[in-house]
């Protein structure tokens, strides 16, 4: 399969110029069809000889293995979640926090990586924020902040600048300080290679509804198996324990303790299909094409209007404009879909391999009025 074939099979990409994959990746037909087929089979064909719980659990198991293979983990280190936010919250709620404990995050985090810590802050947990510049984290500042912290949370690719943070280095700094390292990786799968083993992180949260072009509700959580044994989720259900009728219950080994009960398997069936599609094209091929297209985009933007690196590091390119909301609306009227950011004062263009040079040139032409 090629990016052009994937584009042709994605109905939402047939008319407008869609450049908002960092928020939502429209799904191709076969991803939606995989979910539809599962739902129909589950609802129409299950009976006493084809137990609906067995069918659902087999679907969970297949997707867990598929995700594990895709991100370089073992199957028992993967939990299926609804979203990145759900995964981060699940871990935040599984730690026995004490007043005076410290969480470290950067000022580049998405609300998924800020709101859970704001809640804990109300309960006496100290939250330190590492200030950054141009989407970069200073390693020394990070090391100073994480000293005596219990957990550090940061993004692999920043949603504000599209910069790639040095994940393995920041994880090593956190571990040296005795802190857990939690990585928000939602902007990685589907556009860049991803291997959680190489990162050595304790927890990685992500989802499939962006660059993987999966469905909403298809999130996943990597938890190192040894770390998982130290975490006790606040929400408990029959998928998270060894024996549901046991009293007292015991959590299952590994990440699956963060799964609850009869959640809809369809988004995760779609997630597995989406991963198959990305693998068929080849993640390296996708990354190379994104790099070519974002390079073309960056070359056409004045240097003083580019908030992302001059040589983009991902499909996310942030452009300084006077009135982001008005610019987004003006572009939408011309059939070009981007998004405004709350900070920096900019629009964000999310370029996938399914986009074309012609679309990039159309966007650049439409932005000319911003800097003349």
C-alpha angles and dihedrals in degrees: 000000000000131000089251091055091049089051091051090052093052110082096196090062096056099087118015126050099251115203103156105093091131087071103031134353112209111231127243118237096259093055091054091042092053090056093044092049092051093049092049093048092046094048102033105035108032116102140137091308094044106041113211091219092053090050092050095045092049088053091050090049094050093050094045089055093045092052092046092054091047096053099035099254137122118259094247089058093063127085123185112232138171096245147335089272091053091051095049091047092049091057094041089054094047096064122088096233120197127198107271095030113134133226120190124205135160127245088245097072126123116236086263086068097041110038097062090054092046088059092050090048088063087057095054102273114137114232117199119195119207109216115222140192127223092347094305130123117216107226094214093051090048092050091050092050096046095050106120091000122138098212139010122204123193141147127256091212117019116237090209101053107009090238121150112233119214094255100178091048094049091046090053091050091050092048092048087058092048094250130134115245117223117185126200100211101166093121093055114061112083098021106046136028113269129197117166092190091062090049091052089207121160095221133014122186124195145142140214104229096088123048094357088059092223129141129284110265096041102113130145139199129206115205122178106243095234092048091048090062089061095052126083113194117221091218115064131186141155094278092054099052136063096233118013094203095048119112110228096029125213124215116240115253116265134007098327089083084082093063116091123191142298100354116160109275093199097089089051092048085053090047091057090049091049091052089051090054094049091048091050091056092040125244092234090054090049092049092049093051092047089050091053094048096045090047089056089049095048092048089059096051122082111253093240091055097052114095092175123070115288085240101046116229097201141005091281114096119176119205126194112231132167097241112017096186093050091046092051090050092047092050091047089055086057092050096257118128120206131135139239121237125219090219132047097032093249150099121256122220115200111199121193130186089257090067123091139223089246090058092050090051091049090054093048091050090050092050095052091096090060094070107027 
